[in-house]
Amino acid sequence: VQLQASGGGLVQAGGSLRLSCAASGRPVSSYRMGWARQAPGKEREFVARVSWNGGTTWYADSVKGRFTISRDNALNTVYLQMNNLKPDDSAVYYCAVDPSATTASYWGQGTQVTVSS
């Protein structure tokens, strides 16, 4: 499975971004998907996960109420809508297939999100 993430960029605090992650190579519709992030000097942490059909989601406390994960299995794509962004959200964001608590079966290449104050 290859994962191509996009949608990162530079945004002011309070702004919004929508990340996309397109999977290729094989369908991922039967897998949980997730988004993780890694800031400089910090460990990679998951921020959101979604069940195979989109019916169940999980969010880290730090993003709950501001981020929304969704998926379109027809397009083999997972999204992360990020609202009310804060400087602490600045990181490289990675999409993942079949995420566990700390790792995943497949990782995307990452997309940089920078939030200015």
Backbone as CSV, one residue per row, in Angstrom:
resi,resn,N_x,N_y,N_z,CA_x,CA_y,CA_z,C_x,C_y,C_z
1,VAL,0.841,-1.194,0.000,0.000,0.000,0.000,0.877,1.246,0.000
2,GLN,0.568,2.166,-0.892,1.256,3.461,-0.904,0.241,4.526,-0.483
3,LEU,0.704,5.430,0.377,-0.161,6.487,0.894,0.426,7.835,0.516
4,GLN,-0.364,8.676,-0.107,0.069,10.010,-0.530,-0.735,11.049,0.221
5,ALA,-0.080,11.731,1.156,-0.755,12.768,1.945,-0.553,14.124,1.295
6,SER,-1.552,14.973,1.434,-1.475,16.328,0.894,-2.362,17.247,1.725
7,GLY,-2.219,18.559,1.473,-3.072,19.527,2.132,-2.420,20.314,3.242
8,GLY,-1.188,19.981,3.584,-0.504,20.732,4.619,-0.129,22.120,4.132
9,GLY,0.362,22.932,5.045,0.776,24.271,4.675,0.941,25.153,5.884
10,LEU,1.036,26.447,5.619,1.202,27.459,6.663,-0.129,28.179,6.866
11,VAL,-0.561,28.251,8.109,-1.833,28.894,8.418,-1.698,29.662,9.728
12,GLN,-2.456,30.710,9.873,-2.450,31.467,11.128,-3.276,30.736,12.188
13,ALA,-2.960,30.989,13.418,-3.728,30.421,14.523,-5.200,30.774,14.355
14,GLY,-6.046,29.788,14.602,-7.478,29.973,14.408,-7.966,29.552,13.036
15,GLY,-7.035,29.310,12.142,-7.395,28.920,10.791,-7.685,27.440,10.656
16,SER,-7.927,27.020,9.423,-8.292,25.638,9.134,-7.471,25.083,7.978
17,LEU,-7.292,23.785,8.010,-6.687,23.040,6.914,-7.413,21.714,6.783
18,ARG,-7.398,21.176,5.576,-7.952,19.844,5.359,-6.883,18.977,4.717
19,LEU,-6.482,17.943,5.423,-5.511,17.006,4.908,-6.228,15.861,4.196
20,SER,-5.601,15.380,3.137,-6.114,14.225,2.411,-5.018,13.172,2.318
21,CYS,-5.427,11.927,2.275,-4.477,10.832,2.124,-5.080,9.807,1.177
22,ALA,-4.486,9.701,0.012,-4.979,8.772,-0.994,-4.138,7.501,-0.977
23,ALA,-4.813,6.378,-0.881,-4.135,5.086,-0.869,-4.160,4.474,-2.262
24,SER,-3.097,3.784,-2.595,-3.027,3.082,-3.872,-2.326,1.754,-3.659
25,GLY,-2.458,0.894,-4.604,-1.814,-0.406,-4.514,-2.771,-1.517,-4.127
26,ARG,-3.669,-1.188,-3.208,-4.704,-2.132,-2.816,-5.789,-1.358,-2.090
27,PRO,-6.997,-1.861,-2.085,-8.056,-1.154,-1.352,-7.788,-1.181,0.148
28,VAL,-8.130,-0.099,0.805,-7.965,-0.022,2.260,-9.307,0.040,2.965
29,SER,-10.369,-0.240,2.228,-11.714,-0.083,2.782,-11.987,-0.995,3.969
30,SER,-11.256,-2.080,4.121,-11.508,-2.991,5.224,-10.634,-2.706,6.444
31,TYR,-9.830,-1.655,6.371,-8.896,-1.336,7.447,-9.293,-0.077,8.205
32,ARG,-8.976,-0.051,9.484,-8.966,1.231,10.173,-7.890,2.112,9.566
33,MET,-8.130,3.403,9.642,-7.156,4.377,9.166,-6.913,5.391,10.283
34,GLY,-5.778,6.067,10.186,-5.485,7.044,11.224,-4.577,8.146,10.733
35,TRP,-4.517,9.194,11.538,-3.577,10.295,11.331,-2.737,10.444,12.594
36,ALA,-1.457,10.588,12.380,-0.541,10.836,13.485,0.275,12.077,13.150
37,ARG,0.944,12.632,14.140,1.794,13.796,13.889,3.064,13.702,14.712
38,GLN,4.077,14.361,14.215,5.348,14.401,14.936,5.927,15.793,14.842
39,ALA,6.080,16.407,15.989,6.710,17.725,16.066,8.192,17.548,16.345
40,PRO,9.017,18.535,16.018,10.461,18.427,16.255,10.781,18.119,17.719
41,GLY,11.597,17.107,17.928,12.001,16.746,19.279,10.975,15.953,20.058
42,LYS,9.869,15.608,19.423,8.816,14.858,20.112,8.563,13.536,19.407
43,GLU,7.943,12.606,20.118,7.583,11.340,19.530,6.334,11.496,18.664
44,ARG,6.219,10.606,17.705,5.026,10.594,16.866,3.834,10.147,17.700
45,GLU,2.728,10.830,17.552,1.523,10.511,18.314,0.328,10.477,17.373
46,PHE,-0.553,9.521,17.638,-1.788,9.490,16.874,-2.717,10.594,17.371
47,VAL,-3.412,11.235,16.436,-4.394,12.256,16.803,-5.813,11.834,16.446
48,ALA,-5.977,10.926,15.507,-7.324,10.510,15.115,-7.267,9.141,14.435
49,ARG,-8.324,8.359,14.646,-8.475,7.075,13.969,-9.938,6.946,13.541
50,VAL,-10.145,6.164,12.495,-11.506,5.943,12.008,-11.655,4.473,11.640
51,SER,-12.814,3.922,11.945,-13.078,2.522,11.636,-13.238,2.322,10.134
52,TRP,-13.313,1.083,9.725,-13.319,0.767,8.309,-14.470,1.425,7.556
53,ASN,-15.606,1.578,8.226,-16.776,2.150,7.547,-17.041,3.597,7.968
54,GLY,-16.153,4.170,8.751,-16.335,5.552,9.183,-17.279,5.715,10.354
55,GLY,-17.809,4.638,10.856,-18.821,4.727,11.890,-18.301,5.009,13.285
56,THR,-17.040,4.713,13.507,-16.442,4.928,14.826,-15.165,5.728,14.664
57,THR,-15.034,6.751,15.493,-13.834,7.588,15.456,-13.254,7.729,16.862
58,TRP,-11.986,8.048,16.889,-11.280,8.307,18.154,-10.400,9.524,17.942
59,TYR,-10.299,10.366,18.956,-9.454,11.553,18.882,-8.612,11.690,20.142
60,ALA,-7.416,12.181,19.958,-6.605,12.549,21.109,-7.262,13.737,21.804
61,ASP,-7.093,13.813,23.094,-7.705,14.904,23.852,-7.290,16.273,23.331
62,SER,-6.074,16.359,22.841,-5.534,17.649,22.413,-6.225,18.202,21.169
63,VAL,-6.918,17.349,20.417,-7.558,17.807,19.182,-9.068,17.610,19.196
64,LYS,-9.582,16.994,20.245,-11.002,16.697,20.310,-11.816,17.981,20.209
65,GLY,-12.827,17.957,19.349,-13.672,19.125,19.148,-13.169,20.069,18.074
66,ARG,-11.934,19.870,17.633,-11.365,20.742,16.598,-11.046,19.993,15.304
67,PHE,-10.679,18.728,15.417,-10.328,17.916,14.257,-11.440,16.909,13.983
68,THR,-11.626,16.598,12.693,-12.585,15.581,12.288,-11.956,14.675,11.246
69,ILE,-11.959,13.383,11.527,-11.447,12.408,10.576,-12.629,11.795,9.837
70,SER,-12.442,11.563,8.545,-13.485,10.937,7.738,-12.804,10.161,6.619
71,ARG,-13.592,9.384,5.919,-13.024,8.586,4.834,-14.051,8.415,3.737
72,ASP,-13.536,8.183,2.541,-14.360,7.872,1.378,-13.779,6.601,0.778
73,ASN,-14.388,5.478,1.077,-13.835,4.200,0.623,-13.924,4.048,-0.888
74,ALA,-14.849,4.706,-1.506,-14.935,4.651,-2.971,-13.711,5.296,-3.613
75,LEU,-13.137,6.280,-2.924,-11.947,6.971,-3.422,-10.672,6.476,-2.757
76,ASN,-10.825,5.518,-1.819,-9.638,4.989,-1.116,-8.877,6.114,-0.421
77,THR,-9.627,7.039,0.165,-9.037,8.257,0.717,-9.552,8.517,2.128
78,VAL,-8.648,9.025,2.973,-9.020,9.443,4.327,-8.679,10.928,4.466
79,TYR,-9.475,11.626,5.258,-9.328,13.073,5.416,-9.154,13.433,6.889
80,LEU,-8.555,14.592,7.101,-8.489,15.160,8.444,-8.797,16.646,8.330
81,GLN,-9.984,17.027,8.761,-10.369,18.441,8.795,-9.896,19.020,10.112
82,MET,-9.090,20.055,10.035,-8.501,20.663,11.222,-8.978,22.104,11.323
83,ASN,-9.713,22.395,12.370,-10.250,23.743,12.602,-9.640,24.335,13.868
84,ASN,-9.738,25.655,13.962,-9.228,26.365,15.134,-7.806,25.910,15.468
85,LEU,-6.957,25.928,14.475,-5.594,25.445,14.651,-4.810,26.315,15.622
86,LYS,-3.919,25.661,16.350,-3.077,26.325,17.336,-1.613,26.101,16.983
87,PRO,-0.726,26.969,17.447,0.705,26.761,17.165,1.202,25.379,17.602
88,ASP,0.644,24.833,18.678,1.048,23.502,19.140,0.643,22.398,18.165
89,ASP,-0.204,22.688,17.206,-0.566,21.697,16.202,0.479,21.582,15.098
90,SER,1.456,22.454,15.094,2.506,22.423,14.079,3.281,21.110,14.179
91,ALA,3.366,20.413,13.063,4.025,19.102,13.037,3.979,18.560,11.614
92,VAL,4.680,17.462,11.407,4.488,16.682,10.187,3.374,15.683,10.464
93,TYR,2.386,15.685,9.611,1.230,14.807,9.784,1.341,13.622,8.829
94,TYR,1.120,12.430,9.391,1.224,11.189,8.641,-0.116,10.455,8.665
95,CYS,-0.501,9.901,7.524,-1.644,9.002,7.533,-1.134,7.573,7.671
96,ALA,-2.011,6.716,8.152,-1.602,5.351,8.469,-2.739,4.373,8.220
97,VAL,-2.351,3.191,7.821,-3.294,2.096,7.625,-3.156,1.118,8.775
98,ASP,-4.300,0.677,9.302,-4.322,-0.324,10.362,-3.524,0.144,11.583
99,PRO,-3.866,1.295,12.137,-3.120,1.822,13.267,-3.420,1.078,14.562
100,SER,-2.386,0.913,15.366,-2.560,0.420,16.724,-2.348,1.608,17.652
101,ALA,-2.033,1.346,18.900,-1.837,2.463,19.830,-0.634,3.309,19.437
102,THR,0.402,2.668,18.926,1.636,3.411,18.679,2.224,3.207,17.297
103,THR,1.704,2.270,16.512,2.319,2.030,15.215,1.224,1.714,14.195
104,ALA,1.627,1.298,13.008,0.660,1.008,11.948,1.313,0.081,10.946
105,SER,0.464,-0.529,10.116,0.988,-1.432,9.098,1.662,-0.672,7.958
106,TYR,1.095,0.484,7.599,1.643,1.293,6.519,1.566,2.759,6.925
107,TRP,2.589,3.502,6.504,2.640,4.939,6.764,2.778,5.711,5.468
108,GLY,2.159,6.893,5.431,2.377,7.814,4.334,3.657,8.592,4.533
109,GLN,3.960,9.478,3.592,5.240,10.183,3.623,5.215,11.442,4.486
110,GLY,4.055,11.865,4.905,3.952,13.034,5.775,3.722,14.328,5.011
111,THR,2.998,15.225,5.652,2.771,16.561,5.110,2.929,17.563,6.251
112,GLN,3.643,18.644,5.986,3.982,19.608,7.027,2.824,20.569,7.277
113,VAL,2.497,20.738,8.535,1.518,21.744,8.958,2.224,22.703,9.894
114,THR,2.169,23.980,9.575,2.772,25.008,10.408,1.725,26.054,10.752
115,VAL,1.543,26.281,12.035,0.549,27.240,12.516,1.284,28.393,13.176
116,SER,1.110,29.571,12.624,1.786,30.754,13.174,0.887,31.449,14.197
117,SER,1.530,32.062,15.177,0.755,32.728,16.233,0.497,34.189,15.896
